[in-house]
Amino acid sequence: MKKSITFRERQVLQCLAEGLTSKETAKKLFLSQDTIKTYRSRLLIKLQAKNAFQLGMKCVNFEINLSNESEQLLKVV
């Protein structure tokens, strides 16, 4: 079952895939670290993952294409 992933959640997932920390992600997306942690928590719930590693694995399983769409959108930010 696919879960609806928002634009910002996709951006956070892209940063996670790049290996960025919450602090680095917050800086890149012009958000607070607490906001990033909230997005990650929501993603853990939506994708039923236990940790960041599982989030990445779930993305592959749900065929979420982060490399094309989100990468282009991140360049605009």
C-alpha positions, -999 to 999 in steps of 0.1 A, spaced: 0 0 0 15 34 -11 14 63 13 10 99 2 44 116 5 44 154 5 68 176 -14 87 185 17 88 149 29 104 140 -5 130 167 0 138 154 35 141 119 21 164 131 -6 186 148 20 186 116 40 196 96 9 225 121 5 236 113 40 229 147 54 223 152 91 192 169 105 212 200 110 225 200 74 191 192 60 175 221 80 201 245 67 197 233 31 159 235 32 158 267 53 139 250 81 145 244 118 161 211 130 129 204 150 109 207 118 132 182 101 128 158 130 90 162 127 91 153 90 114 123 97 90 111 124 60 114 101 79 95 74 88 67 98 51 64 106 39 67 70 64 42 57 62 20 88 100 21 93 119 18 125 149 40 116 165 61 89 180 30 72 146 14 69 132 46 54 157 43 26 147 6 21 110 15 21 116 41 -6 130 14 -28 101 -9 -20 75 18 -27 93 29 -58 95 65 -47 116 82 -73 137 107 -53 165 111 -77 146 127 -106 117 148 -93 130 159 -59 165 166 -71 152 190 -97 129 207 -72 157 210 -46 176 231 -72 148 256 -72 149 260 -34 
